[in-house]
Amino acid sequence: MLQINNITLRRGTKLLFEEASLRLDVGYKAGLIGRNGTGKTSLLKLIMREIHEDQGDFSIPSTWRISHLAQELPDTNELAFAYARAGDTEWIALQEKIAVAEKENDGIALGNYYAELDAIDGYRIDARVAVILKGLGFSDEEFEKPVKSFSGGWQMRLQLARVLMSKADLLLLDEPTNHLDLESIAWLTQWTKEYKGTCIIISHDRYFLDEVTTHTIQLANLQLKLYQGNYSSFAKQFSDFLLLQEKMNTKILKKRAHLQKFVDRFRAKASKAKQAQSRLKAMEKLQVTTDWQEEANISFEFFEPKPTGYPTISIRANCGYDDKIILKNVSLNLSEGDRIGVIGVNGSGKSTLLKTVAQKLSVVSGDITFHSQTNIGYFSQDQVDMLQLDETPLFHFKERYPDIAETQARGFLGRFGFSNDRVFEKVSVFSGGEKARLALALLIWSKPNVLLLDEPTNHLDMHIREALILALEDFTGALLLVSHDRYFIECCVDALWMVNHGTVKMYDGTLADYEASQLANTPTSNNKKENQTIISKENKKLILQIERDIATFEKKLAKIEEALADPDVYHATQKEKLSELSQEKKSLRAAIEAKEKEWLRLSE
């Protein structure tokens, strides 16, 4: 059992918990939810004893083995298979003992160690590693590649594989579905369901939480509150709680008004002065609570889209970069009212398709035709990165829409959580989720009738995702969506396009059908060399070097993004460092893009 009693925790000057308590029994699988910056990751660090409470008590069984999935990239030249296998520390320790016994020719010790190895199912460890790696999308050929040769996202998958190998009594998973595609998430969902230990999961993936958790921990108002049930169960309970609190606040306001009248009437009369003072003290105790309501105070909607004829967009083209075809013979229509989800493994070309439709990429050959009334709203991480860090939300609005009145812009921004003086804050101090909200606000004001959304929920808190779902439900234009959030997809689309082996076709089935078909086969990683023509020996060497360069750049980029996630870097005294980090991030992105284009050219 994990027990937290009346803990207070500060990080720097920020108070995260104040006399917070929590108890988790053996076998609980709990989702840990709360707004960004409320202390979710700090709680995991406290459990790991990497940081310590300022006051209060923490206890956990001394025999428990704890394994933690952090967001740091592994720094090792070890091969992928060996790196994942090393997560089973019990097996590793036995191997070391066996090696010593063999060296000393100690037959008795060897016999005991081999018996222990059999008891922990150690002879099947390689099979376990293979199942986990394939489930997370790695091919057999990639098992023997160095960890450093993989991109940042695939290194995080290896980190996850190592954690899953650990046989831990307590798993602490911080955003485990990040960097995974739908196929790998489906596999991880099944694995987590079958896991017998205790688990705490930080995730913005509602479907994953609903499928695997038995309890939900809410971190808000400096407190930890445990709810029975998964996220959807919590959402219902919390909604009921908010309704009850709203009724209580209404009663409090009425009673305060009544008491105020009494005080105002009798304050000056000596005979009633004592009673008036008593009423004043009563008023002070009647405090309207707003902290919990702030968890669900953001809502917005799309403008009524201008109607178009059929089709709104018609694609008859080969899509790719320069003259390199990624998607061949694409022949599809997108029309008013269509709600399409684009599915396929990571790297298959989903983003390429959306960029092409958004006219961010030119077609390699063929045509895309648009109805004369088509107005596209395109969202991707690139749009978020294009925000000017030294400017404010109000500046961005006025720059893009110069005719908008300031009062109108401020009112609209308020719907997205940028109220009062927040419209004058620099974007540099915003979290990733706040930047994404600003990019969404700018998109929505353009009044699009076609939405092209590429991973719109990345960095968004759960309540913002819910608000976006509600807004999209009422949107009557055309929607083309790429997302690894299954719940979000199921709520927002009614048809699927599948990107597979360089083609895009309508998928005749549901998302559940697609995931079932993927799980029925051994999951594999996207192999960029599949169906590739013979490459010259010289080009193979160049390609290998380019892949190493890309891996190096992506690792540097991941470290910079980690540095930019530190709130201290946005302090006024760190302005020069922030500028350097932002410029280096921009340069690395450009370098990666250039290397990828070179890779495609040499791969022909």
N, C-alpha and C positions, 0 to 999 in steps of 0.2 A: 504494500500500500504506500502511495505517495501522499505525504501530508504537509500542507503549508498552513501555518498558524500566525495570523495577525502580522504579516510581513509588510514592512515599509521599504521601498527601494527607490533610490535616486540615481540617475546617471548625469553627472555634472550637476547643474542646478535644476534639472527637470525632475519633477516628482512623477514616478510611473505607477507605483502601488502605495496605498496608504491603509495599513492594517487589513490587508487582503488575506483571505483564507481559501483553501481548496483541499479537497480530498479525492484521490483517484484510487479505486480498488483494482485489484489484479484483474486483468482481462478487459478493462475499459479501453475503448478506442475513441478518443475524444478529439473533436475538431476545435482548434483554438482560433476564435474570430475576434475581430476588433479593427478599428480604423488604423491605417498606417501611422506609425509613430506612437502608438499607445503602449508599446512594450512587449509585443508578442515574442520577438526574437530574444529580448532581454530575459523573459521568463524561461526560455529554453536554456539560456546561458546560466541562469541561476540554478536550474535543475542539474546542469552539468558541473556546477560549482566553479565555473569560470569567473563568475562574479558572485558577490555575497550580499545578503540582505543587510540593510542598515539597522533594522530591528525585527524581532519576531523569530519564529522557529521553522526549520525545514528538516524533514526526515524522510528517509527512503531506505528500504532493506539493504543491508551491507553486502548481501550476496547478489544483488541485481547487477546484471551486465547492461550497460547503457550504450546505445549506438545513436549517433547524431548525424543527420544529413544537413550540412551547412551549405552556404552558397559560394564557398571559396573553391577555386580550381585546384586540382592536385598538381604538385610540382615534382614530377618524377619521370625518369626515363624507363621505368619498368614496363614490361609488356602488358597489354590490356588484360589478358587472361590471368596472369600471375597477380596483377594489381587487385582484381576483383576477388580472387581466391584468398588473398591475404586478409580479407574482412573476417574470415573465420579464425579468430585469434587462438581459439582452443586447438584447432588443427595445426596452426603454425607452431605453437609451443610444443606440441607433441613431435612434430618433425624435427625440431631442434634437439629434443631429448633423444630421439631415435638416432640422429646423426652422431651424437656424443657416444651413445651406447655401442654403435657399430664401430666407431673409431677405437673404443676401449675393449672391443670384443666381449662385451658383457651380455651373455646370452640370457640370463635371468631377467635383467632389466629390459632387454629387447622384447622378451615374451610378454612382460607386463604392459609395455608401451603399445605393442600390437593389439593386445586385448582392449586397452583403452581406446585405441583407434577404431576398433570394431564397434565398441560401445557407443561412440559418437557418430557412427555411420561415416567414418572418415575415408573409407575406401570408395565411396561414391561421390567424393567432393568434386571431382572434375565434371561429373554429370550435372551436379547442382549448379556449378558455375556456368556451364553451357546453357542450361535452361534459362537462367536469369539473364545472361548476356543476349541470347536470342530473343527473349521476351522483351528486352529493352531496345531491340532493333539492330543488334550487331550481327554481321555475317561471320561465317567460319573463318574467312580470310582475314578478318579484322582482329581476331583473337590474338594474333601474334604481332600486332602493330604496337609500337611504343605509345604510351599514354599521351606524350607530348605531341605526337603527330596528328591527333584529333583536334577538331575545332573546340571552342569553349563549351558549346552546347553538348557535344558528344563526350567531352571530359566530365561534364556534370552527370551524364548517364552512367559513366564508369564509377563515379563517386557513389551514385545511388546503388549500383550493383554491389559495390563493396559493403555498403551498409546492410543491404538485404542478405548478404552472406554471413552476417555477424552472429546469428542465433541470440540476439539480444532479448533480455527480459523487458526492457523499455526502449521503444523506438521513438526518437524525436525527429520528425520530418518537417523541414522548412521548405515549403513550396515544392513538393516532390514531382508535381506534374509539369513544372516549368521545363522547357526544352524537349518535352515529349510530344509526339504526335498522337492522334486518336488511337492508333493501333497499340502503341506502347502504354498509353493510359489505360486502355481496356485490360491489358495483361496485368499491369500493376494493381488495378482494382481487384482483380481476382486473387492475386497474390496476397494483398492486404486483408481481404476477407478471410483467407485461410490462416493467417498469422495468429498464433495463440497467445502472444504476450500482450503487454500494455502499450498503448501508442498515443502520442500527442501529435496532431497534424496541423500545421499552418498551411492553409490553401485558400485560394479564391475560386477554386473549381467546385461549384455547388454539386454537380452530379457526382463527382468523386467523393465528396464529403457525405452525401446522402447514401451512397452505396456502402461505404466502409465504416462509418462511425456509429457508435452506440450512444455517445454523449456529446454535448457541446459546451465548451467553456467560453463564456463571453467576457472579454476584457473591455471595460468601459467605466468611466467615472471613478478611476483609480482602484476599482474592485474586480475580483474574479467571481463569476457566478456560474455554477454548474447546472446545466439543464439535462434532463433525461431525453434521449432521442437524438436523431440526426439533425442536419441543418434545417430541413423543411419543418421538422417538428419544433425546433427552436423558434423558427420564424413565426409560426402560428402562436406559440406561447408568448413570444415577445410582443407580437401585435396585440394580443389580448391584454398584456401588461400595460402597453402604451394607452390603450383605450381606457383602462381602469384609471391610469394616472391622469389622463386628460379630464375625466369626470371628477377626480379628487381635486385637481387644480381649479376647476370651475367652481366647486364648492368652497374652496379656500378663498378665491377671489371675492365671492359673494359675502362670505363671512367677514373678510377684511374690510369690505365696503361698509358693512353694518357696524362693525366695531369703530371704524373711523368716524362715522356719523356720531356715535355715542361720545367718543373722545372730543371731537370738535364742539359738541354741544355742552359738555359738562366740565371741560378742562379748567375753566376760569372759576367755577363754583367750588368754594372751599368744602362744602358738605359732600361733594361728589369727587373731589380731587383724588382721594385715595383709590376710589373705584376706577377712575379714569386711568390712573397710573397702572393699575392691574390690567386693564384692557390693553394699554399700550404694550405691556410685556407679552400679552397673549398674541397681539398682532405680530410681534417680532418673531414668534415661533411659527407663524403661518407662512412658510416660505413656499412659493411656487417652484416646483422642480422642473428644470428644462434640460438638464444634462442628457438624460436618456432619450428625450425626443430628438435631440440633435443627431442621433444615430440615423434618423430617417427623414431628414428635412430637405433633401434635394430631389426635385422633380422637374422634368422639362418635356417638351413635345416638339415634333416637327411641324412646319407650316404645311398647309394644304398644298400638295404638289400640283403644278400645272399639268393638265392631261396631255397625253401624246397619242399618236396613232399606233398601229401595229405594223411591224415591230418597232420598239423604241431604239434598239440597237441590234444590228445584224452583223455577225462575224463570219467571214469566209476567208481564212488566212492561215499562214504559218507564222508562229510567234516565237520570238527569241531575242538574242542580243546581236546587234550588227547583222552578220549573215549566218549566224549559228542558230539553227532551228532547235528549239526546246519542245514546242508543241506543234505537231504537224496536222495539217488538214482539219483545222478547227472549223466546224460548221454548226453554229448555234445562234438562236435568237433570244433576246431579252426584252420583255414587254411590260407595260404598266400592270402592276399587281403581282408580277412574278416575285417569288421569295426563294432564292436559290442559295443553297449551301454548297461550297466547293470543298470536296474531300480528296484525300490522297496523302501518301507518306511525305515526310519532310524532304524538301528538295525536288519534288516531282514537277513543280512548275506552277503551283497555285498562285503565288504572288506575281509570277510573270504574266499570267492570264489577266489578273486585275490591273496591273500596270499598263498592259496593252490596251485594255478597254478604257482605262482612264487617260489614255494618250500620253502616258509618261514614257512609254516605249513605242517605237514605230514597228509595224509588222515587218517581218522578213520578206514576205510576199503575200499577195492577196489584198483584201479590202475589209475595212470596218465602216459601216454606214450608220449614221445617226439621224433620228427624226429631228426636224428643224426646231422643235420645242425642247429637245433634250438638255437638261441641266444636271451635270454630274457632280455629286459630292463624294470625294475620295478621301479615305482615312487610312493611314498606315503609320508605322513608327517614324518613317521619314518625315511626315508632316509635323510630328511632335518635335523632332530634332531640329526642324527649320525655325522654331520659335526663337525670337531674339532674347537672349538671357538678360540683357541689360535694360530691357523695356518692360512695360506693364501690360496687364490684360486690356486696359482701356486703350493704350497706344495701339496694340495689335488690331483692336476693333476699328479704331478711327483710321488706321493706315489702310486696312482692307476695304472698309466701307466708309469713305470720307463724308458721305451725306447723312450719316446717322447722327441724331442728336445725342449729346452726352448723357442726358437723363435716361433716354431710351436704351443706350448701350449699357449703362450701369444697372438698369432694371433687368435687362436680359441676362447679364453676367451673374446677377444675384441668384438666378435660378440654378446656376451651376456651382454655387458655393462661394462665389466671389462677390461678397456684399460689403457695403460700407468702404473702409479704407483698403480692403484687400485688392480693389481694382487698381490701386496705385502701387502695389508691391511689385518688385522686380521678379520676373519669371525665374531668375537664378535661384531664388530661395524656395521655389515650389518643389514638391515631391513629384515623382513620375506620374502618379495618378492625377495630381492637380494640373500638370502640363497636358495630359491626355484630355481632361475635361475642358480645358481652354481650347484645344484643337477641335474638339467636338462642337463647342459653342460657335466657333468661327465657321465651321462647316454648316451647321444648322441654319445660321442666319442667311446663308447663300440661297436658301429655299430650293434645295435640289429635288428633282423628281426621279433621279436614279442614285442609289447609294451603293458605293463600292467600298466595303469595309474589310480591311486586312488586319486581323487580330485586334479588334477594337477594345477588347476587355483587358489586354495586358496592362498591368499596374493599377487597374481600377479596383477600389474596394467593393465588397459584396453589395452594399446598398446602392452604389452607383451603377453596378451591373443591372440590378433590379430596375432602377429608374430607366436605364437605356432599353431594357426589354419592353417595359411598358410603353415607352415612346415609339419603339419600332412596331409594336402591335397595332398602333393606330396609323402608321405610315402606309399610304395607299399607292405609292409609286413602286418602282422596281428596286429590288434588293439583291445584291450579289455579295455573299459573306464567306470569308475564310476565318476559321477559329478552331482552336483545339479544346474549347470549352463546350463539352457535349450538351450540358443543360442549356447554355445560351443558344446553341444551334437549334436544338429541338423546340425551343420557345419561339424562334424567329423565322424559321424557314419551313416550306412545305414541299420542296423538291430538292434533289441533289444532282450536282454534276461531279463526276469522278475523273480526276487527273491520274493517268496511269500509263507508264511506258510511252510517254510522249504524245498521248492522245487525251482529248477531253470529250466525254460522252455523258448523256443522261444516265443516271443510275436508277434502275428500276427496283427500288426497295427503300427501306428505312435506314436510319443511322444504326439502329440495333442490328439489322441484317448485315450491314457492312462490317461492323465490328465482329460479329459472329463469324463471318466468312474469313476475316483476318486471323482470328484466334484459332480457327480450324486448321490453319497452316502455321508453320514455324515463322514467327515474325522475323523479318530481315531488315537490315539498314538499306537506305537508298544507295544503290551502286551506280555511281556516275559513269562507269565504263561499260554498263550493260548495253548490248547491241552496238557496241562501238567497233568501227572498222580498225584494221591493223594499223598500229602507230609505229613510226620509225623508231629505231633504237635511240637515236639522238633526241627525238621529241620526248620519249619516255623519261630520259634523264631530266630534261627541262621541266616536264610535268611534275615529276617527283619533287624537284627543288621548289617549284611554285607552290605545291601543296604544303611543303614545310614552311615556306614564307607566309602563306595564309594562316597556318596554325599559329605561327609566332605572332603575327599581327593581331589575330583574334584573342590570343592570350593577353597581349598588352592592352587591347581594347577592354577586355573584361576587368583588368586591374584598374584602368582609368574610370570605368563606370562604377566600380566599387568605391573608388576614392570620391567620385561625384555624389555617391549616395550618403556620404558622411555630412551631417548637418553643419559641422564645424567649418567646412571648406567655404560655406556661404557667408561666413562672418566678414564684416567690413575689412578687417585686417588681412584677410586672405584673398583679396580681390585679384592680386597679380597671379597667385597660384591657380585660382579658379579660371582665369583667362587662359593660362597655359594649358590646363587640363582640357578645357573646351576646345582649344585649337588643335591639341594633339588628338583628341577624339575625332574631330573632323578630318584631320589628315590621315588617320588610320583607316577610317571608313573609305576614303577615296583610294587609298593604297590597296585595300582588300578588293574593292570593285575593279580596279585596274588589273590586279592579279587574276581575278576570276575571268575577266574577259580574255586575258592571255591564255589561261587554261583552256577555255572553250576553243580558241583559235588553234591551239596545238593539238587538241583532241580530235580534230576533224579527220 
